[in-house]
């Protein structure tokens, strides 16, 4: 959540952030009012509590009418203390409830606007000019006998699929290559739980009560993650970390689940928008002052991985109105998809500043020994969707697909050949 001290000192910063996101900036006044009333109630409680403690000493020394009067006053104080404490607690709960709904403060340089107001920062590679009519990834996948949507739907419903044979090998090879790159860069590999408690999901910045993308198991009060970011953000919750250990970098391998609510009719063909997929996610815990540079590093590692699959791509600076709740800034890497004639997202990296760490109580001790909140960042290194870009960009006229050179040792094949069935 946002820092109340920052809010008090510079409320216009949050107002500007809310406007950039297209959100209501009147929430700033609501927060300031609740914060002032809470602090006033707390001051009143502490003053009355101090008087109550002092009164106890006086009563023990008094006698006669003086003692009776003091006892009466003590009785009144007890009631007032209880009322003041109740009021302070009530306002604290109200303040927290509003704070939980307020997204992170956007970086000043992030583009304002909505989904279509991104800024293209860099374009890498040129879209391939085919001397034949290219097939889309599903047609290629079915000819290679490596993607089976029909049986996925039979077994689990729409937007589920089987990766079979070279399809499974391609995904495993891709994810293993990503994990090996992460390890070489100093990340600790992690296989994470994909079911988390509501406080972990909420703490990461997802609204468990309102987010229609999240799968829930109500009988167990657990949630299926849509990214291992959630599990990794909760890994150090309620902990004070050793400053000498920072930065801490983890690479999480997980199956991810998304309901894709509201996407009916969009990307229904193939494996672009599905309910279940695999992903390698980078996650960093750093000092707040190091977060900006760490964000650049995560993007560089994503670019390094994209170079290995040899596809044209671009990097966009996501507009404020298209940022997730936790992100202060986000860069997307989008690969060229030939049969769609456009770029589609393959990776993203977000700087969440101290937002998640405040919600999850993840801190470190500064040089004076005082606990301070960390910054958290995340970035995708590979997902199932990458198979779409690989198949379409590396297809040949005969329906075969050339495996990118860097990926060949992990897949065990140089070329994926159409099935002879």
N, C-alpha and C positions, 0 to 999 in steps of 0.2 A: 504494500500500500504506500501511498505518498507520505512524506515526512511532515508531521504537523508543524515542526519548527520552521521548515521551509515555507509552508503555507502561511504562517503568521508573518514571517519576514518579507515575503514576496508573493502576495496573493495574485498579483497580476500575471505572474508566470503560469500559474495553473489556469487562470482565465484564458490566456492566449492559447494554451495547450488544448483546452476544451473546445475553443472555437476552431482551431486547426483540425481537430478530429471531427468537427461537425456536431459536437455534443453541447448540451446546455451548460453555460458557464455560471448560471445562478446557483449551482451546487456549491460554489466557492463561498458565497454568503451564508448558505445553510451550514457549511462546515465551520466557518468562523464563529457563527452565533452559537452553535452547539459546543464548540471548544471553549468559548468564553464562559458560557453558563456552567459547563462542567468544572472548569477550573475555579470559578467562583463558589460553586457548591462544595468543592473539595476543600477550599480555603476555610469556608464556614465550618465544615465538619471538623477539620483539624484544630481550629480555634476553640470550638465547643468541647472537643475531646481533651484538649490541654486544660481547659477550665475544669472539666469533670475530674481529671486526675488530681489537680490542685485541690479541688473541693474535698476529695476523699481524705487528704491529709488534714485539712482544717476540721472536718467532722470528728475525727478521732481525738482532737485536742479540745473541742468545745464541750460545754455543759449547759444544762438547763434550756432556757428559751432560745439562746443562741444556737444550740445544737439542733433544736427542733426546726428553726428557720433554715439552717444549713441543710438539714435533711430534706426539707421541702424543696429547696433550690436544687439539690442533687437529683431529686426525683424529676423535676422539670427538665434539668439538663440531660438526663438519661433519655427522655422522650425526644428532646431537640437533637441530640446526637444521632439517635436512630433515624429520625426524619431526614437530617442532613446527609447521613451516609446513604440512605435509600435513594435520595435525589441524585447524589453524585454517581451512584452505580447506574441508575436509570439513564442519566445523560451520557455516561460512558458507553453504555450499550447502544444507545441511539446514534452516537457519534461513530462508533465502530461499524454499525450497519450501513451508514452512509459512505464511510470510507471504503468499505468492501466493494462498493459499486463504482468507484471513481478510478478510471484507468491511469496508467503511468503518465508522467509528464513527458511530452514529446520533446526530442532534441530540437533546438531552435532552427537548425539547418534542414530539418526534414521537410519535404514538400507538403504544403497544405492541400486539402481536397480529398476526393474519394478514390475509388478503385482505379479509375482511368486517368488519374492525375500524377502518376508515377513519373520519374525522370530517368531516362536511359543514361547510365554512367559510362558504359563500355560495351562494345560489340566485338566478339572474338570469332574469327572464322567467317567464311562465306557459305551461304546455302548452296548445296550441291545442285548442279544442273544435270538432270537425268536425260539420257538418250532413249529412255523407254518410259512407259507409264508406271510410276511407282505404286506399290501396293501399301495399304495401311498396315499397322502392326498386327492387327487381328488376323487379316487375311494371310500375312506372312507366318504368324504364329500357328495358325491352323494347318498351313501347308508343311510347316516344320514339325507338326504334331507336338507342339510344346506349350500351347495355350488352349485350355478346354473350358470355354465359358458355359457351354450347354450342360455339361455334367456338374459344373459348379453351381448353376442355378437349380439343377435337379436335387442336389444334395443339401444346399443351404439357402437358395433363393437368389434373386437378382443381385447383381454387382459382386457376386462371389465367383471364384474361378479356381481351376487347377493349373499349376505349372508342372509340366511333365517332361521327362527326358532332358533334352538340351535346354528347355526352358528352366527347369529346376537347376541345372548345372550353371546356367547363365546367371541366375539370381544368386546362388551360393558363391559363385566366383566373384561377382560384383561386390557383394557384401564383405567377403573375405579380403578382397583387395583394399576396400575402404578401411577395414579394421586394421590391416597391416600398415597402411599409411598413417592411421591415427597413432598406433603404437610407436612407429618410427618418429613421430612428432612429439612423443612424450606423454600421450594420453594413456590412462589406465583403462584397459578393456573391461567392460561390465556387461553381464547378461542380467537384465533387471526384471523385477516383478511387473506383470502387466495389469494386475488388479491392485488398486490403491484405495485407501480410506478417503472419505469425503474431505477431511481436513487437509490431506495432501493435494487433492485435486483443486480444492478451493484456494489453498495457499499458493499454488502455482499461478493462479489467475483465471481459472475457469469457474463459471457460475454453475454449480452442480444442480441448482434448482431450476435454471432457465436455459442452459445450453443444450439445444436439441441435437447437437453432434455427438453427445457422450452416451455410450451404452452403460446402463446401470443394472446391477444385480440387487434388487430391493430386499430380498430375503437376507442377504448378507451385508447390506449397506456398503457395497464395494463398487468401484467404477473401473471400466476397462479404459486403459490409456490410449490416446490417439498419437502419442509420441513418448519416447522414453525420457524426454525432458521432464515430464511430471515425476517419474520415479527418481530421477537424478536430482531434481530440485529438492525433493523431500528427504534425500539420503542423509543430509546433515542438519535436518530440522531440529530446533531446540538445542543446538550445539554451539560452543564457542571454540573456534578452530585456532590452531597455532599459526601465528602470522608468518613464521619461518617456512611453513609448508606451502604458502601461496606462491603462484597460482596453483590451484588444484584443477586438473583437467581429466574428465572421464569421457569415454566413448561407449555409449550404450547400444547394445544390439537387442531389438525387441520386435515382436509382432505388434502392430498398431491397429486400432479399431476406430472407425468413424461411421456414424449413421448416415452421413451425407444428406441430412434433412434439408429440404428446400432446393435440392439439386435435381429434382425430377425433370427428365427430358434433356438434361445436360450430360454430355460425355457418357451416354449409355452404352456406347459401343466400345468393347475392349476393356483394357485394364488401367485407363487413365484415372477414373474416379470410382473407387471401389470401397467396400466396407472393411476389408482386411488386407494388410500389406506388411512387408518387412522394411526395417530401416536401421541405419547406423546414424546415431545422433551424437554430436560433440556437445559437451557441456562444461563450462568453466566457472570456477569461483575465483574472483580476483578482488583486490582492493578497488574501491570506487574510482580512484584517480587513474587506475590502469585499464578501466573498462573500454574506453574509446580505442586504444591501441589493440586490445584483445579482440575487439570487434573486427578490426582490419585483418588481424591474423586469421581469424576463423574464415573470413571471406577468401583469403589467400589459399587456405587449405582446401576450400571448396573448389576454387579455380584449378588447383593442382590436380584434384580428382577428376574434374571435368575434362581436363586436357588428356587424361588417360583413355577416355572413351571416344576421343576424336570427333566431337560433334560441334557444330556452330552454336554459339550461345550469346546471350547478352546479360548484363547486370543492370537491374533497376533499383532505384531508391524509392521504396514504397511510400506512398502518400499517407499522411497522418490519419486520414479517415479510414484507411484500409489496414491499419495496424491492429494487432491483437491487444488485448487489455494490458498485458504485461510489458509490451515492447515500447521502448522510447525511440528506437530506430530499427529499421529492418531493410536488408538488402536481399533481393531475390535473384537467383540465377535461372534464366529461362532458356531452354534448348529449342532449336528450330525443329519443327515437326513437318516434314515435307508434304504429306498428304493433307495437312490442315493449312499449310501456307502461313503459319504463324509460330510465334514462340510460346512455349508452355513451361510453367514453373517445374524445375527439377529440385532445386535446393533453396533454402532461405537461411539467413542468420540474423538473430535479434540480440540487441543489447537491452537487457531488462533492468539495468542499473540496480538500485537497492530494493526495487519494488517487491520481488518475490522473497528476498531475504527478510524483509520486514514482516511479511505475512507468515513466514515459516520460522522466524526467529533464528536465523543463521548469522553468527557474528564471529569476529576475531578480535583479539586484543591489540590495541595500537601501542606505540612505543612508550606511552605512559601507563599501560596496563588497563586502559579503559575499553570496555567492549564496544565495538562499532559494527554496523551492518556491512556485509559484503555486497558486491555486485555479482549478478549471475548473467551468463550469456549462453546462447545455444546456436547450433548450426548443423544442418543436415549434410551428411557426407555421401550417402547413397540410399536409394529407395527402390522398391519394385518398379516404380514408374519409369526409372531410367531405361528399363528394357524397351519401352516404347521408342525412345530416341535412338537407342542402339540399333534395333531392328530396322527402323525406317531409314536412317541415314546411311547404313552400311549394306543395304540390300543390293543384290545383283539381278540382272535381267532374267536369269533362270530361276529366281525365287530363293536362291541361297543367300546367306548373310555372312559377311566377313567379320570375324571377331577382332575388335581392336587389339593391336599388338600387345599392349600392356596387360590386357585381360586374359590373353591366351594361356599363360601358365596356370591361371586359376580355374579356367573352364576346361582345359585339356584338349581344346580343339582350335584349329585355325579358321575353319569355315563351318557354318551350320548348314547342312544340306537338307532339302525338302524330303519329306517322308516318301517312301516308295509304295506305301499302302494304296 
